[in-house]
Amino acid sequence: MIGTVGPDCVCWPAPDRERDHIDQIRERLPAGPAAIRQLRRLMRSWVAAVALDDELAESIVLIVDEAVTNAVEHACPDRTCQIELVAGPRGCGDGVAVVVVDDGVWQEPTDPGYRGRGVTLIGQLAQRSTIETTEHGTVVRMCWPWPSDSPVP
């Protein structure tokens, strides 16, 4: 497992039936440039629909985009892979959880040059985050509490 900055995220979106007062998204797409665009748009629509404050919403969209882009560029560059995005209320309490899963192959980070800051951004912008790698792919879990000034759906 590769841990990121901050405490581990051990909580993920609750199954749809447990909490029906807020929509959950679940989308699985072939890994490729189109998936990056589609999942970014889906995430942007979702954070707007659940009325997150602008700063949190932008942070979530940015680092989900980073996680998806990392999967496309690094885990699946020369093989057919799938990427799944799940977002919803945290199953273990109030807040938001997002999970990005790929079935590609983890590549150890190298010198980032002018790019390569996605894992660092995830660790800095998620309140809690965990990156787990296995021979079956990578799971990126990110969690946030509801901001005190946001209406809780």
N, C-alpha and C positions, 0 to 999 in steps of 0.2 A: 504494500500500500504506500502511496505517496501522499503525505499529509501536507496541507497548505498552511499558511499563516493563520493563527487563531485556533479556537477550539473546534474539535471535530463536529461535523453535522451527522448526527445519528438518527435524525428524524426526517422522514420524507413525506410526500403528499399522501394524505389519507385516501383510502379507497372511496370511490364516488358515493357509495351508500352511507358511509359514516357521517359525512357532513354535506348536506345538500344545499346549504345557504350560499355557497360560492361555487362557481363552476370550476371544474378541473379540466386541464387540457392534456391530451395524450396524442402524440403524433409520431409515426415511425415512417422514415423516408430513406431511400437509397442515399448513401453518402456522396455528395458532389456539390458543386457551386450552387445549384438550384436549391438544395436543402438548406444551405446557409441563408439564402434570401427568404425562403418560405418560413423557416423557423424563426427568423428575426421578426418578420411581419406578424406571425402568430403570437409571439411573445409580447410585442408592442401592443397588439390589440388586447391581449389578456390583461396586462398590467393596467391598461386604461379602463377595461371593463370592471375590474375589482377596485378601482378608485384609489390606487396607491398614490402617495404624494410623488411629485415629479422627480425629486432626487433619488428616491428608492427605485422608482420605476425605471429611470435611466440606468442606474447601476445594474439592475437585474437584466435589462435588455443587453447592455454592453457585455457583461460577463457570460451570459448564455451564448451570445454571438461568438465570444472567444472560445468557449468550450466546444461549440459545434464546429467552428473553423479549425480548431486544433485536431479534432477527430478527422475531418475531411483531409486536411493537409498532411497530418503526421501519422495517423493510425490507419488510414485507408488510401494512401496515394497510389498503390499498385495492386489493389485487390478490391473485390466487390464487398462492400460493407453496408450496414444499416445504422442509422442514428435514430434514437428515440428520445423525445423530449416529453417530460411529464412535469406539470406545475399545478399546484393547488394549495389548499390549507395544510399546515403541518398536522400530521397525525397525532403528535404528542402534545399539542397545545396551540395557543393562538400564534398566528404568524403564517408565513409563506414558505414553501419548500419547492425547490426546482431540482430535477434530476435529468442529467444528460448521459445517455448510455450509447456506447458504440461496441461493435463486435470486431473491431480491428485489433492491431498489434501496437502496444505502447512503445513509444520511442523515448529513450531517456533524453531530457533536455540537454542541449549543447549551447555553445556560445550564442546568445541571442542576436548579436549584431544590432542592427537597427530595429529588429522585430523580436518576437519571442517573449513577450511579457504577459501572456494570457494567464498562466498559472499564478503568477504574482498578483495580477489584477483580481483574480478569483479570491485569493486569500485576503486581499485588502478590502474588497468591496462587499463580500458576503459576511454576515455576522458570524456564521459558522460554515465551514466547508471541509469536504473530504474528497480525495481522489483515490479510488481503489482500482488497482490493475490486476488482472489475471490473464491466463492464456485464452480466455473467452472474450476479452475486451476490457474497456475502461468504464467506470461509473463515477461521474462527478455529481456530488450532492452539495447543495447550497441552501442555507436557511436564513431567514430574517424574522424578527418579531414584527408585529404591526406597529408602525410608527404611532407615537402617542397622539399626533394631530391628524391621523387618518381615520376615517370612519371604518370600523370593523364590520365587514359584511355579515 
